[in-house]
Amino acid sequence: MEHGRVPYQKILFVCINRRQPNEICCSHRGSEAIAESLKTKLKELGLSRLVRVSKSGCQDLCAKGSNVMVFPDYIWYHGVTLEDVERIVQDTVRGLQPASAPASPPV
């Protein structure tokens, strides 16, 4: 086994848990489309190497869904819709450090 630093500055965990048709869950509230929209927006901005969108299983907050959690910021967005994607991206990328360039050789 090997270990290292997480290769992303932030990770957005989007609950895509799917329950029975008559049960409340994030998937029934459009969370899969939200995850895809977040990925697309971050890719358009050239930030997909700094921010990872990861689909998660149940976050045990179904009644408040769709749910998105941002780490390491410990931010929880709930009741998320597609219309919220732009704001989540803007809030998430604020303060990101640019990707580090390779070190220059000594002169």
Secondary structure as UniProt FT lines:
FT   STRAND          10..15
FT   TURN            21..22
FT   HELIX           27..29
FT   HELIX           31..44
FT   TURN            45..46
FT   TURN            48..50
FT   STRAND          51..56
FT   HELIX           62..64
FT   STRAND          67..71
FT   TURN            72..74
FT   STRAND          75..78
FT   HELIX           82..84
FT   HELIX           85..93
FT   TURN            94..95
//
